């Protein structure tokens, strides 16, 4: 048996999972990231060297639990957060803290103010350098504020275009494709992590694309909803569509393929965690008495609430976009019959309705009508989430055995690089398995359709109030 390490570095934690060559989890480790540093100017940074330190801690835990022999591990696929900016010195070490995708500076070109900065890269570029000593990065994570030619998967040929991003060509790393070997694990990293030195470190893609690969998203018969800190929906394609109105064209985790990505929800699943914290110790104690996790207990209790949460509706604007800073999260429709169960279900329904609306405009523009829905990410472990999504979309909703699909997508890239499988399609066929399927209840789908006629118009009225309140409260 050969084993593969899949790294999933997210906004809230780093997970290191060891798979066998058939995609079965044999060991794993997880380390929560530390709270981000927030500033009044809108800067959002990861403290110290948290991305690397959390990788080390998660790797130690995974290797401690690994039942095989270290020499049987044949590759490591590396995936970390997208849309971040990392400033490095000439040795490839941090010149300043990693700028989160939520940082206001990511909305504008890089400004070179620190003479120590020699390289400007992504989180995958930084972590590749730390693990291998090679200044290389995957082209498929250079989204947003990067001078990438999405047709060639290389840096733009014109230096003037690169300068428009505030960069110089010599600041940029060498680009590779998903499935390429970026380098080999350094001895000093092996000593810190327990991972064997010299194994191939394999390029993957941006975290959403890696998740799509790990969920088995290969054709347009299925639409994927990714439940993460940022929630979005995706369908694959073979063309770089440059002037879409309702979606983005991102690079996929298969070379020269693309993912069409709808609008999404910022701080999506973070909002669920926020609500759990807000509810305090009562649900937590009840969950303990029931022998359940807090999440499982909340899902069980909220499933008892009628479809539509008896009129309580939640708008998921807990983090406003940069061009609409007045937006705020809303719960509207409270009455004396509502309790925390309604609040929780309303958040779940709000996520599903919001994503249905984003998905619909994307699919209409693409002229697609998928036959099924795949849901991935931590939220997909809850039956309530799965049933609500099936009902809202009116489609069979599936989830895979490995719902943390980014770690499996990373391992698939490593499997292809190691030659275990001749290509990505063969690796997906062997390593991705569907866990179960939730069928839509027609009466619920009909109700949610009527409810959505009200739901999607809420902000047409509330935004005007929030615009007036913004000068007072920010």
Secondary structure, DSSP 8 states (H G I E B T S, - for coil): --EEEEEEE-SSEEEEEEEETTS-EEEEEEEE----EE-TTS-EEE-TTHHHHHHHHHHHHHHHH--S-GGGEEEEEEE--SS-BEEE-TTS-BSS-EE-TT-GGGGS------TT--EEE-HHHHHHHHHHS--EEEGGG--SSS-EETTTTEE-S-HHHHHHTT--GGGS-EEE-TT-EEEE--HHHHHHH---TT-EEEE---HHHHHHHHTT--STTEEEEE-SSSBEEEEEESS---S-SSEEEEE-SSTT-EEEEE--BTTHHHHHHHHHHHHTHHHHHHHHHHT--HHHHHHHHHTTS-TTGGG-EEE--SS--TT-TT---EEE---TT--HHHHHHHHHHHHHHHHHHHHHHHHHHHT---SEEEEESGGGGSHHHHHHHHHHHTSEEEEES-SSHHHHHHHHHHHHHTTSSSSHHHHHHHH--EEEEE---HHHHHHHHHHHHHHTTHHHHHHHHHHHHHHHH-
